[in-house]
Amino acid sequence: MPTVLLGESVPELRALFAKLFERAGDTVHTAGDSAEVIRLATDMPPDLVVLNLPEDDGPATCRALRADPRTADTPILLLSAALYPDAATALQAGADDYMTKPLQNADLIQHAHSLTTAESCPHPGAEPSHTRSGKDVATPGSVAPDGNGFAGGPPRLGGYAGFNLMGPGMRGPW
């Protein structure tokens, strides 16, 4: 199972999210703010970064991780309970997926794990290669005709429907 770096500013929520990912079999490292997320991610890049930071901290952290070659291709899932950051802001900042709270635990785990599997796509300009698990990375041309994910892959659940239509892990041209 993947190594997850969880950026959550509220200690009680950080503990709850960490326990949820651990129960799903993930190795979890936690950070309480943007600076700590960036430090941990660059010191030992995780398989996935999950961010639930206040307001501008989530998108700013995404941009910083995308700017560093050590973390540029690390999948990022941004969570938000507010209207800002909205999905467009999160995705433009470099998030691979965006979910609004409240959310179901199973949906969160499915979204997170979908970003670390062979159904994920590399970032724009990245050469198709292998995921950390050694499986081939799907290409954008392998999106199912119905838009519900990659051909042969699982359908997406919940989250931001406009982004889900693009398929797991795919990004727009920004």
C-alpha positions in Angstrom: 0.0 0.0 0.0 1.1 3.6 -0.6 3.0 5.9 1.7 0.7 8.9 2.3 1.8 12.4 3.4 -1.2 14.0 5.1 -1.1 17.8 5.5 -3.8 18.8 8.0 -3.7 21.9 10.2 -6.2 20.7 12.9 -4.5 18.2 15.2 -7.7 16.2 16.0 -8.5 15.9 12.3 -4.9 15.0 11.4 -5.1 12.1 13.9 -8.5 10.9 12.5 -7.4 11.1 8.8 -4.1 9.3 9.7 -6.0 6.5 11.4 -8.4 6.2 8.4 -5.4 5.8 6.0 -3.6 3.4 8.4 -6.7 1.2 8.6 -6.7 1.1 4.8 -3.1 -0.3 5.1 -1.2 2.8 4.2 1.9 4.1 5.8 1.1 7.6 6.9 3.3 10.6 7.7 1.6 13.8 9.0 2.4 17.5 8.8 0.6 20.4 10.5 1.3 23.2 8.0 2.5 23.9 4.5 6.2 24.3 5.4 6.3 20.9 7.1 4.5 19.2 4.1 7.1 20.6 1.7 10.0 19.6 4.0 8.7 16.0 4.5 7.8 15.6 0.8 11.1 16.7 -0.5 13.1 14.8 2.1 11.4 11.5 1.4 8.8 11.8 -1.5 5.6 9.9 -0.6 3.4 8.0 -3.1 0.6 10.5 -2.4 0.1 13.9 -0.7 -3.3 14.6 0.8 -3.8 18.3 1.7 -6.5 19.7 4.0 -4.9 23.1 4.8 -6.6 26.5 5.4 -7.6 28.6 2.4 -4.6 29.6 0.2 -2.2 27.1 1.9 -3.5 24.1 -0.1 -3.0 25.6 -3.6 0.3 27.3 -2.5 1.6 24.0 -1.3 0.5 22.3 -4.5 2.4 24.9 -6.5 5.5 24.5 -4.4 5.5 20.7 -4.7 5.0 20.9 -8.5 7.9 23.3 -8.8 10.3 20.9 -7.1 11.7 18.1 -9.3 11.7 15.7 -6.4 7.9 16.0 -5.9 6.7 17.3 -9.3 5.1 14.0 -10.2 3.8 13.1 -6.8 0.0 12.8 -6.9 -1.8 15.4 -4.8 -5.4 15.1 -3.4 -6.7 18.4 -2.1 -9.6 18.5 0.4 -11.8 21.5 1.2 -14.8 22.2 3.3 -15.1 25.8 2.0 -16.0 27.3 -1.3 -12.4 28.3 -1.6 -10.2 26.9 -2.8 -12.6 25.7 -5.5 -11.9 22.9 -7.8 -10.6 25.1 -10.6 -8.1 26.8 -8.3 -7.0 23.5 -6.8 -6.5 21.9 -10.2 -4.7 24.9 -11.7 -2.4 24.8 -8.7 -1.4 21.3 -9.5 -3.8 19.0 -7.5 -4.6 15.7 -9.2 -8.0 15.5 -7.6 -10.2 17.6 -5.4 -12.9 16.6 -2.9 -15.2 18.7 -0.8 -16.2 17.8 2.7 -18.2 16.4 4.2 -17.1 13.2 2.5 -17.5 9.5 3.0 -14.4 7.6 4.4 -14.6 5.0 1.6 -14.8 7.7 -1.1 -11.7 9.4 0.3 -9.7 6.1 0.4 -10.9 5.2 -3.1 -9.9 8.6 -4.5 -6.6 8.5 -2.8 -5.7 5.0 -3.9 -6.8 5.7 -7.5 -4.1 8.3 -7.7 -1.4 5.8 -6.8 -2.4 3.0 -9.2 -1.6 2.3 -12.9 -4.8 4.2 -13.8 -3.1 7.4 -13.0 -1.5 9.6 -15.7 1.8 11.5 -15.5 1.8 15.3 -15.4 1.8 17.2 -18.7 5.2 16.9 -20.3 6.2 13.9 -18.3 7.3 10.8 -20.1 5.0 7.8 -19.6 6.9 5.6 -17.3 6.1 3.4 -14.3 4.3 4.1 -11.1 6.2 3.5 -7.9 4.5 0.1 -7.8 6.3 -0.8 -11.0 3.1 -1.0 -13.1 2.8 0.7 -16.4 1.2 4.2 -16.4 -1.9 4.6 -18.5 -1.8 7.2 -21.2 -4.5 9.9 -21.8 -5.6 7.9 -24.9 -6.8 5.1 -22.7 -9.8 7.0 -21.3 -13.0 5.1 -21.6 -15.4 6.5 -24.1 -18.0 7.2 -21.4 -15.6 9.4 -19.5 -15.9 7.4 -16.3 -12.3 6.5 -16.1 -9.7 4.5 -18.0 -10.8 1.6 -20.1 -10.8 -1.4 -17.8 -10.4 0.8 -14.7 -12.8 1.4 -11.9 -15.4 4.2 -12.3 -14.9 7.4 -10.2 -17.0 8.1 -7.2 -18.1 11.4 -5.6 -15.8 14.4 -5.7 -15.9 17.2 -8.2 -17.9 15.8 -11.1 -16.4 18.2 -13.7 -12.9 16.9 -13.0 -14.0 13.3 -12.7 -15.3 13.4 -16.3 -11.6 13.7 -17.3 -10.8 10.3 -15.7 -8.6 9.4 -12.7 -5.4 11.4 -12.4 -5.7 13.3 -15.7 -5.1 17.0 -15.9 -6.2 19.8 -18.1 -3.8 21.9 -20.2 -3.0 24.4 -17.5 
